[in-house]
Every structure is written in structure tokens, then in C-alpha cells.
């Protein structure tokens, strides 16, 4: 996270691969929401402007809200 922040990343999304069907690779370890919260807190301490962190989070998670936030609206 520090490396990403140091090169100008302002928004961080942390999610998890979830197996969509039995034909896809299995999940090796399910990360509980509490662990994602821990990572979110670390990211905020580092200085990221916005952090979305959870097992269901994807790269476009609440993208409209975050864009407005960063534009000052």
C-alpha cells in the first residue's frame, strides 16, 4: 500500500476473488470483513483519500460517489 500511495494513488479498492461456479478456481482462503476493515484502517492512516475494502468490493465499487468526492461535489 505504501508503494502505491508513494506514486500518487489516491483511491484504493481491496476485494477478494470469489468463485463464481464450480468450473472456476476455488477460493483458497475467505478473508472476513473484519480483516478488510483492518486493511482499510491502515490505508487511511497511510493517507489514501478513499478506501473501499471488503470481500464484495470491486474496482468500480461506488465509483460515482468517489468521483464526486474527489471533484469536491
Buried (B, 14 or more C-beta within 10 A) or exposed (E): BEEBBEEEBEBBBBBBEEEEEEEEEEEEEEBEEEBBEEBBEBBBEBEBEBBBBBBEBEEEBBEEEBEEEEEEE
